[in-house]
Amino acid sequence: MICYEHPLNERIRTLLRLEDLFNRIDFFSTKESASEHHASLMALFEVLEITNRADIKSDLLQELERQKLILEMLRKNPDVSEEALDSVLNDIKVTFREILDFPGKVGEHLRGNEWLMAIKQRIGIPGGCCVFDLPSYHYWLNLDPVHRHEDLNEWLSPFQPIRNAFRIVLLLLRKSGRTLRVVANQGVFQHNGSEYSAHMLRLNISDQLPCVPEISANKYALNIRFIPAQSVQKNKVYEGDVTFEITFCNL
């Protein structure tokens, strides 16, 4: 099965992008080669672009506080594990405090690093990070991997409270969903009605089906078209019936 996640508001879209970028950073930063560390740093610059455009701290603080209030209301629910509830609430409490203590804007420690910003400025130019453009960066890439690991960890560690926060929010979002098994007749699934409103959709589709979902949704209607996986024709619809699982996730 392949899982496709589709955010239905800008806040969730931003959190999913940050999650994807940090997963990429974690993968490449633990490797040894200069090319892999270059890939890690490029993803880190993308994180800076996202955090520069959105007030991530404020959004996460509001969402953590809201989730804490919602979870507290579940204490008397016999179907909810008291131990699991306490664990999540404690994580929220600790993370909330860490973000409150977070100094300045997210990523400010990197924006104040002139050497990193000089590299970031060049990456928008095709091939702009060649040795003749940035000899000091070429020097860094040729240092012992241990030294580069130390630098990458130093640049990444201040992001940890933010990472903890969106990890909690996305975990609660994914676990909140109700799942239905449905069929897209001749590649099309449609439904009208507010009962299907959500903050994010998750679609589980067999990897044996050579098609991908194209999703359009708002609080009034949901439309999913399956198109051939490698088709260049946007209006072409997969001709067969597609059985899949859809989960409506709400915070």
Contacts in CASP RR format, 6 or more apart in sequence:
PFRMAT RR
TARGET T0000
AUTHOR 0000-0000-0000
METHOD contacts of the structure
MODEL  1
MICYEHPLNERIRTLLRLEDLFNRIDFFSTKESASEHHASLMALFEVLEI
TNRADIKSDLLQELERQKLILEMLRKNPDVSEEALDSVLNDIKVTFREIL
DFPGKVGEHLRGNEWLMAIKQRIGIPGGCCVFDLPSYHYWLNLDPVHRHE
DLNEWLSPFQPIRNAFRIVLLLLRKSGRTLRVVANQGVFQHNGSEYSAHM
LRLNISDQLPCVPEISANKYALNIRFIPAQSVQKNKVYEGDVTFEITFCN
L
1 204 0 8 1.000
1 205 0 8 1.000
1 206 0 8 1.000
1 207 0 8 1.000
1 245 0 8 1.000
2 204 0 8 1.000
2 205 0 8 1.000
2 206 0 8 1.000
2 207 0 8 1.000
3 202 0 8 1.000
3 203 0 8 1.000
3 204 0 8 1.000
4 202 0 8 1.000
4 203 0 8 1.000
4 205 0 8 1.000
4 212 0 8 1.000
4 213 0 8 1.000
4 215 0 8 1.000
5 16 0 8 1.000
5 200 0 8 1.000
5 201 0 8 1.000
5 202 0 8 1.000
5 203 0 8 1.000
6 200 0 8 1.000
6 201 0 8 1.000
6 202 0 8 1.000
6 203 0 8 1.000
6 213 0 8 1.000
6 215 0 8 1.000
6 217 0 8 1.000
7 13 0 8 1.000
7 15 0 8 1.000
7 16 0 8 1.000
7 199 0 8 1.000
7 200 0 8 1.000
8 198 0 8 1.000
8 199 0 8 1.000
8 200 0 8 1.000
8 201 0 8 1.000
8 217 0 8 1.000
8 218 0 8 1.000
9 199 0 8 1.000
11 59 0 8 1.000
11 63 0 8 1.000
12 173 0 8 1.000
12 199 0 8 1.000
12 200 0 8 1.000
14 50 0 8 1.000
14 54 0 8 1.000
14 56 0 8 1.000
14 59 0 8 1.000
15 166 0 8 1.000
15 169 0 8 1.000
15 170 0 8 1.000
16 170 0 8 1.000
16 200 0 8 1.000
17 50 0 8 1.000
18 47 0 8 1.000
18 50 0 8 1.000
18 51 0 8 1.000
18 56 0 8 1.000
18 162 0 8 1.000
18 163 0 8 1.000
18 166 0 8 1.000
19 166 0 8 1.000
19 167 0 8 1.000
19 170 0 8 1.000
21 43 0 8 1.000
21 44 0 8 1.000
21 46 0 8 1.000
21 47 0 8 1.000
21 50 0 8 1.000
22 43 0 8 1.000
22 47 0 8 1.000
22 159 0 8 1.000
22 163 0 8 1.000
24 39 0 8 1.000
24 40 0 8 1.000
24 43 0 8 1.000
25 40 0 8 1.000
25 43 0 8 1.000
25 44 0 8 1.000
25 47 0 8 1.000
25 156 0 8 1.000
27 40 0 8 1.000
28 36 0 8 1.000
28 37 0 8 1.000
28 39 0 8 1.000
28 40 0 8 1.000
28 43 0 8 1.000
29 36 0 8 1.000
29 37 0 8 1.000
29 40 0 8 1.000
29 149 0 8 1.000
29 152 0 8 1.000
29 153 0 8 1.000
29 156 0 8 1.000
30 149 0 8 1.000
31 37 0 8 1.000
32 145 0 8 1.000
33 145 0 8 1.000
34 141 0 8 1.000
34 142 0 8 1.000
34 148 0 8 1.000
37 141 0 8 1.000
37 145 0 8 1.000
37 148 0 8 1.000
37 152 0 8 1.000
38 129 0 8 1.000
38 141 0 8 1.000
40 152 0 8 1.000
41 119 0 8 1.000
41 152 0 8 1.000
42 123 0 8 1.000
44 110 0 8 1.000
44 155 0 8 1.000
44 156 0 8 1.000
45 119 0 8 1.000
45 120 0 8 1.000
45 123 0 8 1.000
47 107 0 8 1.000
47 159 0 8 1.000
48 107 0 8 1.000
48 110 0 8 1.000
48 111 0 8 1.000
48 120 0 8 1.000
50 56 0 8 1.000
51 105 0 8 1.000
51 106 0 8 1.000
51 107 0 8 1.000
51 162 0 8 1.000
52 111 0 8 1.000
56 106 0 8 1.000
56 162 0 8 1.000
57 99 0 8 1.000
57 102 0 8 1.000
57 105 0 8 1.000
57 106 0 8 1.000
57 162 0 8 1.000
60 99 0 8 1.000
60 162 0 8 1.000
60 165 0 8 1.000
60 166 0 8 1.000
60 169 0 8 1.000
61 96 0 8 1.000
61 99 0 8 1.000
61 100 0 8 1.000
63 165 0 8 1.000
63 169 0 8 1.000
63 251 0 8 1.000
64 92 0 8 1.000
64 95 0 8 1.000
64 96 0 8 1.000
64 99 0 8 1.000
64 165 0 8 1.000
64 168 0 8 1.000
64 169 0 8 1.000
65 96 0 8 1.000
66 251 0 8 1.000
67 92 0 8 1.000
67 168 0 8 1.000
67 169 0 8 1.000
67 172 0 8 1.000
67 251 0 8 1.000
68 89 0 8 1.000
68 92 0 8 1.000
68 93 0 8 1.000
68 96 0 8 1.000
71 85 0 8 1.000
71 88 0 8 1.000
71 89 0 8 1.000
71 92 0 8 1.000
72 89 0 8 1.000
74 80 0 8 1.000
74 85 0 8 1.000
75 82 0 8 1.000
75 85 0 8 1.000
88 168 0 8 1.000
88 172 0 8 1.000
91 164 0 8 1.000
91 168 0 8 1.000
92 168 0 8 1.000
94 164 0 8 1.000
95 161 0 8 1.000
95 164 0 8 1.000
95 165 0 8 1.000
95 168 0 8 1.000
96 165 0 8 1.000
98 160 0 8 1.000
98 161 0 8 1.000
98 164 0 8 1.000
98 165 0 8 1.000
99 161 0 8 1.000
99 162 0 8 1.000
99 165 0 8 1.000
101 161 0 8 1.000
102 158 0 8 1.000
102 161 0 8 1.000
102 162 0 8 1.000
105 111 0 8 1.000
106 159 0 8 1.000
106 162 0 8 1.000
107 158 0 8 1.000
107 159 0 8 1.000
109 155 0 8 1.000
109 158 0 8 1.000
110 116 0 8 1.000
110 117 0 8 1.000
110 155 0 8 1.000
111 117 0 8 1.000
113 155 0 8 1.000
115 136 0 8 1.000
116 155 0 8 1.000
118 134 0 8 1.000
119 129 0 8 1.000
119 134 0 8 1.000
119 137 0 8 1.000
122 128 0 8 1.000
122 129 0 8 1.000
122 133 0 8 1.000
122 134 0 8 1.000
123 129 0 8 1.000
125 133 0 8 1.000
127 133 0 8 1.000
128 134 0 8 1.000
129 137 0 8 1.000
131 138 0 8 1.000
140 148 0 8 1.000
140 151 0 8 1.000
141 148 0 8 1.000
169 251 0 8 1.000
172 251 0 8 1.000
173 199 0 8 1.000
173 200 0 8 1.000
173 249 0 8 1.000
173 250 0 8 1.000
173 251 0 8 1.000
174 200 0 8 1.000
174 202 0 8 1.000
174 249 0 8 1.000
176 249 0 8 1.000
176 250 0 8 1.000
176 251 0 8 1.000
177 198 0 8 1.000
177 202 0 8 1.000
177 247 0 8 1.000
177 248 0 8 1.000
177 249 0 8 1.000
177 250 0 8 1.000
178 247 0 8 1.000
178 248 0 8 1.000
179 245 0 8 1.000
179 246 0 8 1.000
179 247 0 8 1.000
180 245 0 8 1.000
180 246 0 8 1.000
180 247 0 8 1.000
180 248 0 8 1.000
181 243 0 8 1.000
181 244 0 8 1.000
181 245 0 8 1.000
182 189 0 8 1.000
182 243 0 8 1.000
182 244 0 8 1.000
182 245 0 8 1.000
182 246 0 8 1.000
183 189 0 8 1.000
183 241 0 8 1.000
183 242 0 8 1.000
183 243 0 8 1.000
183 244 0 8 1.000
184 224 0 8 1.000
184 225 0 8 1.000
184 226 0 8 1.000
184 241 0 8 1.000
184 242 0 8 1.000
184 243 0 8 1.000
184 244 0 8 1.000
185 241 0 8 1.000
186 237 0 8 1.000
186 238 0 8 1.000
186 239 0 8 1.000
186 240 0 8 1.000
186 241 0 8 1.000
187 211 0 8 1.000
187 225 0 8 1.000
187 226 0 8 1.000
187 237 0 8 1.000
187 238 0 8 1.000
187 239 0 8 1.000
187 240 0 8 1.000
187 241 0 8 1.000
187 242 0 8 1.000
188 223 0 8 1.000
188 224 0 8 1.000
188 225 0 8 1.000
188 226 0 8 1.000
188 237 0 8 1.000
189 222 0 8 1.000
189 223 0 8 1.000
189 224 0 8 1.000
189 242 0 8 1.000
190 221 0 8 1.000
190 222 0 8 1.000
190 223 0 8 1.000
190 224 0 8 1.000
191 221 0 8 1.000
191 222 0 8 1.000
192 220 0 8 1.000
192 221 0 8 1.000
192 222 0 8 1.000
193 220 0 8 1.000
193 221 0 8 1.000
194 219 0 8 1.000
194 220 0 8 1.000
196 222 0 8 1.000
196 248 0 8 1.000
197 219 0 8 1.000
197 248 0 8 1.000
197 250 0 8 1.000
198 217 0 8 1.000
198 248 0 8 1.000
198 249 0 8 1.000
198 250 0 8 1.000
199 249 0 8 1.000
199 250 0 8 1.000
199 251 0 8 1.000
200 249 0 8 1.000
201 215 0 8 1.000
201 217 0 8 1.000
201 222 0 8 1.000
201 246 0 8 1.000
201 247 0 8 1.000
201 248 0 8 1.000
201 249 0 8 1.000
202 246 0 8 1.000
202 247 0 8 1.000
202 249 0 8 1.000
203 213 0 8 1.000
203 215 0 8 1.000
203 224 0 8 1.000
203 244 0 8 1.000
203 245 0 8 1.000
203 246 0 8 1.000
203 247 0 8 1.000
204 244 0 8 1.000
204 245 0 8 1.000
204 246 0 8 1.000
204 247 0 8 1.000
205 211 0 8 1.000
205 213 0 8 1.000
205 242 0 8 1.000
205 244 0 8 1.000
205 245 0 8 1.000
206 243 0 8 1.000
206 244 0 8 1.000
209 226 0 8 1.000
209 238 0 8 1.000
209 242 0 8 1.000
210 228 0 8 1.000
210 229 0 8 1.000
210 230 0 8 1.000
210 238 0 8 1.000
211 226 0 8 1.000
211 227 0 8 1.000
211 228 0 8 1.000
211 229 0 8 1.000
211 238 0 8 1.000
211 242 0 8 1.000
212 226 0 8 1.000
212 227 0 8 1.000
212 229 0 8 1.000
213 224 0 8 1.000
213 225 0 8 1.000
213 226 0 8 1.000
213 244 0 8 1.000
214 224 0 8 1.000
214 225 0 8 1.000
214 226 0 8 1.000
214 227 0 8 1.000
215 222 0 8 1.000
215 223 0 8 1.000
215 224 0 8 1.000
216 222 0 8 1.000
216 223 0 8 1.000
216 224 0 8 1.000
217 223 0 8 1.000
224 246 0 8 1.000
225 237 0 8 1.000
226 237 0 8 1.000
226 238 0 8 1.000
226 242 0 8 1.000
227 234 0 8 1.000
227 236 0 8 1.000
227 237 0 8 1.000
227 238 0 8 1.000
228 236 0 8 1.000
228 238 0 8 1.000
END
